[in-house]
Amino acid sequence: MSIKELRKITVEIPFKSENIALIIYQSILPEVTNRKLARGQVKAKIKNNKIILAFYSRKTTIIRALWNSYIRWILSITKVLEIFNQ
């Protein structure tokens, strides 16, 4: 994929603490690093208490599908952490 052809959407997701952000980041990192998609790509980084996700694809619909997957994973991990912290 040529960089000129790609669309990019960047999302910053803030969390209550750096520790929670780090746990969630480490949980999704295998999916980010091991997934090589011909149709789209995701890059992730962590900065303080925020996870920054960048979605790349030629098609907006692919970016939306990737976003939906990642936000579901993040919400699931967040719910599990809430249960364990009760």
Secondary structure, DSSP 8 states (H G I E B T S, - for coil): --GGG-EEEEEEEE-S-HHHHHHHHHHHHHHHHH---SSEEEEEEEETTEEEEEEEESSHHHHHHHHHHHHHHHHHHHHHHHHHT-
